[in-house]
Amino acid sequence: MSLTRRDFARTSALTGAGVALAGSVGALASAPGALAATDDVASADGGPAQGHRHEAGYGPLIADPDGILALPEGFTYRVITYSGGTRLETGESTPSNHDGTAAFEGPRGATLLVNNHELAGPRSTWAHPVPLTEGLVYDPAASGGCTVVEVRRGGEVAEWVGIAGTATNCAGGSTPWGTWLTCEETEDKAGRNGMTKDHGYVFEVDPADRRANRDPKPVKALGRYAHEAVVVDPKRGHLYLTEDASGPNGLLYRWTPPEGFRHGRGRLRTLADDAGTLQAFRCFDSGGRFVDDLSRATRTGTVYGVDWVDVPDRDARSVSVRKQFTDGQVTRARKLEGMWWGDGGAYIVSSYAREESPLQHDGQVWFYDPRRRTLTLKVLLGVNRDPAEDGAFDGPDNITVSPYGGLVIAEDGEGIQHLFGATESGRTYPIARNELNIGTEAEPEYSEFTGVTFSPDGRILYANIQTPGIMLAITGPWKRQTR
């Protein structure tokens, strides 16, 4: 049953303008250059948030003499894979452009990581595309795919191809049954950019069973568009998916499985192309008014009701999915990026909004509660006026829920790039800073962080530097972050 605007408005009036609908609305509320509390409004200059009475995190970052990763005192890192440096079991170089990643329990105490490689267009444009391993190729013209990295108990590392011949594998998501859903952030069809098959799909990769990955098949039921990330509701069976697109801005989607379908390893690839129902979200405020774009929210703690609208043509045979809706039918957002399931719902990132959006910001993190059918703004980053200066955070992208409380967020903004944490009450703190300059001394450039994920035992934080493509394992005196 859908939540009507009238129902939402009535419930909101009974609970204080909707604030109580989502529990503690101040959770994860701010970052430097962001809103500091529920009652604050973003400053025009994006300056540091006020009202942070206690320090969160692990202290200041210490410069790395090797010029890769600055970390707090007591923390160390290890390079796991390095494009052009480490090699696969079959002898080829580790592919470049590391992106979305998830960690799984492996055999005999090992950790298995599935690592996306965001490589677009023809293979000739990349020095280290994903190798076309026999039996694991979808489209031999495409450059991207996934590798599986095994970190064994003794520290040894092995890496092999999980899927090849896919395009622009950006983020994705892990499943409750132990597989990885890799997402193509492209709408290229056969004949465009040298592709021989249509792209813009989701594929399932099994890190523990190499045979299960043979003869890759897209899960067309989830739609064809510029996919970014996906999460699975383990209780209801829904999949939620983000779209990173503009002109017009992208959408948040929900896929409802067909009646009688039961999730499990390899089950998604058995679905018919039109199985289940794919829908896009439509938000309304506590007064029942339609919300056209998520950038309209200027306060953390903002709560929107959510309804869902059927997608007319999920395979986008002639018109991109997001363009099949007219103004007023669905809610949009710029740069819908990383997602992570936790706390009974989905954390969803909108990296930034610029002139293409009604209002501007340098990042939002929302929380969708499927039981209440509400979307609550948890983090709002004001526009960072000087991204070359260390301190402020902007451009959140990949995200994970920390076993030590709160979130860990990978930065894909301008200038200096960080991994940063946000406590449950909204205090933020740096975890790492990328010190690998891929520009020049006069004009330094630092690649984005991607693929943040903790090991199954919570002792290691894995993260990637996308360019040139480095997977890192961070260890140290992790501790529970207070509110």
N, C-alpha and C positions, 0 to 999 in steps of 0.2 A: 504494500500500500504506500503510495507516495505521500510525502509530507506537504500539504498545501500551504500556500502563503498565508491563508487565514489561520490555519492551525498554528503555524510558526508565530505569527503576530500575537495570537491569543496567549500562547505559552510564554512568549517573551514578556508580555505585560505582567504576567503573574510572577515572573522571576527577575524582574529588574532589567528591562530592555534587553533580555536575551543573554545577559552575562552569565547567569548561573546555569545555563543549558550545557555548558561545556566544562563545568567544574572549575578548577583553578585557572582562570584565564591569564594570570600573570606568569605562568610557567614559560620558561624559555623566551623571555620577552625582549631581550636586548643584546646589543653588542656595541663596541665603540663605534660611534657614528650612527647609533640607532636609538630607538625608543628605549627609555629606561624603565618604565613602569606602565601599568594599564592606563593611568590618567594623564600620561604625557603625550605630547605631539612631537613628531619629528622636527628637529631644528632645521632651519633653512640651509645652514652651512654643513650639515652632517657632522657636527662636532661631537666630542665624546659624551656619552650619556652621563647624567648626573644621578646621585643617590646610591652609588655602589659603596656600601659601608665596609665591606670586608673583601679581602682578596680571594679570588677563586683560582683554581688551577695549581700550577707547579712552579711558579716563579718566572723570572725573565729568561728569554732565550739566549743561549751562548753560541757565539759564532763558531762555525765549523772550519777548522784549519784545512780540511780537504775540499771545502767549497761546495758541499752538496746539501747538508741539512743542519740547520740550527735547532737545538733542542734545549729543554731546561736542564739544570744541573742534575746529575744522576741518571739521565736517560742516554741511551745509545741506539744506534741504528746499524742495520746490516743490509747490504745490497743483495737482493735475491735474484733478480734478473735484470739485464741491462742490454737493450737493443744494440746490436753490433758488437757486443762483448761476450755475453753468454750464449749457449747453443742448445738447441733442442736435442732430444734423443737421436733424431735422424740426421743430425749434423748441421742443419741450417741455423742461421742466426735467430735469436729471439726477435720476433716481429716488433715493430715500433708502435708508438702512439697508444700506450697503455691507457685503458679507461676503466669502466665499471668492473668491480671485482667482488667476489664473495668467497668465504672460507667454509670448508666442510671437514668433518672428521674423516680421516683416511685410515688405512690399515696400519696396524702395529704402532699406533701413536702418532702417525703422520698427519699433517694438515694438507688438504687439497684445496687449491685456490683456482677458480676459473677467472681468467683475465681477458676482458675484451680488448680488441685492438681497433681503434677508430680510424680506419683507413678508407678514404673515399675514392671513387673513380677507378680508372684502369690501373693495372698492376705496374705498368711501366713508369708511373709517376712516383713510385716508392722504392727506396733502396732495400727495405726489409718488410715486404708484405707477408701475410700469413701463408706458409707453404701449402701447395695444393696436394695434400696427402690423399692418396688413393682411397676412395670410398667415403671421404668426409667433405666432398666439395658440392656446393649448391650451384654456383655459377663460376666457371673457370676464368671469367673475365674480371671478377671482383677481387679486391685487395684485402678485405678485412676478414674477421673471424674471431675465434677465441683460442687461447692456449690453456692447458691445464698444468698447473705448477704443483709439484709434490715436494713439500718440505718435510724431510724425515726426522725422526727423533734425534738422530745423531748430527743433524745439521746439513746432511747431503740434500742436494736439490736436483730434481729431474723435471723436464718440461716436454710436453708433447701437444700436438694439435687436437683440439676438441671439435672444431668446425672450421671450414675454410670456404672461400668463394662467396662470402656475404659482404655487405657494404656498410661502412660507417657505423660499426658496432660501438654504440656510445655507452649508455648505462644498461640497465636490465634489472634483474632481481632474482633472489633465491626463492625456492619453493619449500613448503613444509615437508615435502617428501624427498628433499635432498638433491634437487637438480638446479640448474641455472637457466633462466630465460634471458637470452641475449637479444637486444633490440637494435634494429637498423634505423638510424636517424637519416632517412633519405626517402624520396619519392621516385627515384629513378626507375623507369620502366625499360623493358627490353628495347634496344636500339638507341638508348640515350647514354652518353658517357661511356660508350663501348660495352654496355651490359648486354648479356644474352638472355637474361631472365628479368622478370619484374622484381623490384626490391621495395623495402619499406615494411618488412614483416618482423615477427617474433619467432625465434627458433629455440628449441629446448636442447640443452647440453647436459649430459650426465657425467660428472667428474669421476665417478667410481666404476663405470662400465663403458669401456671404449666401444664395445660392439653396439651398444644402444645408440651411438652417435652416427652410425653408418647410414648412408643415403639420406642426407638431411632433408627435412620437409618443413616448410613454413607453416605456422599455425595461423591460417588465413582467417579463422573465426575471430581473431583479435583485431582484425582490420589492417589496412595498408595505409600508412601515413608516416610522418617523421617521428617515430617512436623514440622516447628517451628512456624511461624507467617503468618498472612494473612491480606491483606487490600482490600478494595473495592473502585474502581474508581466510584464515584457516577454519573459521567457524561456519561461515556462510557460503564459502566457495567462490565468491566474487573475485575477479581480478580488476585492479585499478591501474590505469596506464596514463602516463604523461606524454604530451606532444610538444616538442621544441620546434616551434615554427612561428613565422610572422607573415603579414600581408594576406589575410588577417592573422591576429595572434592565435596561438594554439589552444587546445582544449584538454580537459581532464576527462577520461573515459572510464566507464565501468562495464565489464563483461559479466553477464549472468549465465552460468552454464545451463544447458538444456535439462529438463526434468529427468531425473534418474541417473544423470552423469555423476561419476565418482572420480575424484582426482587421484593421481598416483603416477609413479614413474612411467613415462612414455605414453600416458593416456591422452595428453593434449594433441599429439600428432595423429591420433585416430579420429579426431573430430571432423565432421563435414565442414566445408568452407563457410557455410552459413549457419553453423551450429550456435545455439544460444542467442543472446541478445546483446548487442553493443550499443551503448548509450553515451551521450555527452552530458556534462553537468550544466545545471542552471541554478543560479544562486539568487536569493532574495533576502533582504534585511529584516530587522525586527518589526518594521512597519509594513511588511509585505511588498515592498518595492523591489522590482527587478534590479539586479546588479549586473552591469554589462561587462565589467572587467575587474579582476582582483586588485588592480592597482588603486582602485577607489578607496581601499581601506587605509586609513592614516593613523590608526591607533592599534597597538597590540591589545588583544582581548576582544577585538571585533569578532562577532559571531554571525555567520550567515546560515540560513537554512538551505538545504540542497535538494533539488529534484533532478530527475534524469529524463533525457529526451532521446528517443530512438534515432540511430544513425540510418539515413536512407540507403546509402550504398557503401558498405564497409570496405569494399575492395577498390573504391575510387576509380572505377573504370574510365570515367571521362572527366570527373570533377574531384579535386582533393576533398577529403572528408570534411575538413574544417570550413571549406567554402560552400558546402551543401546547406549550411544554415544561414538564414538571414539575421540581420540585427534584431535583437529582442528575443531570439529563440534560445540562445545559449550564452553562458558566461565565458569570457576569454581571459588569457593571461600571457604575458610575454615570457619566453624562456622558462617554460615549465620543465624542470630538470629532475634532480634526484628524488627518490622516494625510499622509505623504509617502513616496514611494519613493526609496530611496537606499542605497548600500552593500550592494546585493544583497538588500534586504528592505524591510519596511514599518515606519516609525516611527508609533506609535499613541499618542494622548493620551487619558487619562482625567482630566477637569478637576478633579474633587474627589469626595470621599465624605463623607456626613454620616450622620445617624441611620438612614437607609434602608439603609445598608451595614454589614457586620460591623465594620469599622474605619474611622476617619476619617483623611483626609489632604487637602491642598490642591493636589494635582496629581501625576500620574504620567506618564512617557513610557516606553513599552515599545518593544522592537524584535522584530519577528517575522522569523525566519530560515526561509524556505520550504524550503531544502535540508535543514536539520536538524530542521525542524518544532518549533522551540523559540521560546518567548517570554521575553525577558530584560528585567528592570526596569532602565532606564537613569537615570531621574530620579525622585526622590521628594521632594515638597515637604511639609514638616510644616505643621500647621495654623497659619495666620498669625493671631496673637492681636490684632494691631493694624494692620489694613490701611490705616488713615488715615495711618500713618507711612511715609515713603519708605524704601526699602531692601530689604525682603523681597519676594519674588515669590510669587504664588499664582494659581490658576485658569488654567493653560495651556490654549490653545485651538488656533487655527490654528498650523501649524508648517511649516518648510521646512528643507531641508538647505542649508547655506551653502557656496558655492564656496571660502570661506576656511577651511573646517574647522568641524566641529561643527554645531550647530543654531541657528536663529533662531526664537524662539517669541513668539507674540502672547498677551498677558495678557488674560483675561476674568475677573478676580477681583473682590474687594471693594475699595473705596477707590481708591487711586492705581493707574493702569494703565501698563504698560510694554511695550516690545519688549525682549526680553533674549536674550542668546546663551549657549550652553553649549559649552565646548570638549570635545575628545574625552576628556579625563581627568576632566571633571566640574566644572571651574571655570566660574563664571557671571559675567556682567557685563551692565550695562545698555547698551542702544543708544539708546532714546528713552523719553520720558515724555509722556503726554498732558496738556497744560495747558489744554485747552479745557473750562472749567467750564460744564456745562449745568444745574447746580443753582443754589444761591444762595451768597452770601458766607458766610452763617452755616452752611449745610449744603451744602458743595460736592459735586458729583457729576461723575464722569469716565467717559465711555463706553469700552467695550472696544476694543481693537485687533483687526483682522481682516485676512485676505487677504495675509499676508506672502509675498512671492515676489521673487526676483531677476530682473533683466532677463536676456535670453539671453547677453549678454556679461559678466554678473556685476558691472557697474559701478554699477548702480542697485538699491537695495532699495525695492520698492513695498510700501506698507501702507495700510490704511484705518482711520479712526476711524468706527465704525459709526454713531453718532448725533452730528450730523445726517446724516452721509454724506459723508465726505471721502476722496478718494484722494490719497496723498502719494508723492512720489518723493524718496528720501533718497540723497544722494551725499556722498562724503568720502574720506579716506585709508584705505580698506579695506586690511587686511593679513591675512596668514596667522596664525591664532591657534595658538599653541603649545599643546602638550598640558598 
